[in-house]
Amino acid sequence: MLILTRKLGEAICIGSDVEVFVVGVSRGKVKLGFRAPRETPIQRAEIAARTADAVGPSASVAAVLPLPVREGRAAGAPLRHFRQAGVM
């Protein structure tokens, strides 16, 4: 597992066509924004696991471990700030 540290408004790239932005951090939760082609499926892990269970035991979903989240001083910054800055 690769663990990266990002600040509010920063992003990571997955491959050449997927970007993941940190949009908000508040009360121990992180809000993420995704920019990807429409044909790229993006699902929460618990939804993907339910879908895999419905398909059958041959389908597999990687386990996601809960990691502690540290709230930075930028926690609670409004989303409009990032839209205006052209991040989203």
Sequence and secondary structure as in RCSB ss.txt:
>XXXX:A:sequence
MLILTRKLGEAICIGSDVEVFVVGVSRGKVKLGFRAPRETPIQRAEIAARTADAVGPSASVAAVLPLPVREGRAA
GAPLRHFRQAGVM
>XXXX:A:secstr
       TT EEEETTTEEEEEEEEETTEEEEEEE  TTS    HHHHHHHHHHH TT              TTT
T  HHHHHHTT  
